[in-house]
Amino acid sequence: MNNKLFVGGLSFNTTENDLQDAFAAHGTVTAVDLINDRMTGKSKGFGFVTMGTPEEAQKAIDALNGKSLDGRNLTVNIARPREERSGGGDRGFAGGGGGGRRNRY
């Protein structure tokens, strides 16, 4: 089992220190990463906490999953590797220029 945990359902006001404090009660916290939006710099409402051992990670899941932090119920589970995004396709573009009409002489 991995000791890196996904933590979702976070309040936008929750800080890395808040997460550190909440998880430290269940074992050694080796890293806390709160994910922020690149454009706004504001929290995306989720992050990752790495515990010292897999046993401490499981203890934190058992204790904190579904519990409230800053008025929001947490989702805590083992972090899974990020899925590869598809290499093909339109990548969210509608295709074509979509610009104004061009006069043809």
PyMOL commands that set and color helices and strands:
alter all, ss='L'
color gray80, all
select helices_A, chain A and resi 16-24+54-64
alter helices_A, ss='H'
color red, helices_A
select strands_A, chain A and resi 4-8+29-36+43-51+68-69+72-73+75-78
alter strands_A, ss='S'
color yellow, strands_A
deselect
rebuild
show_as cartoon
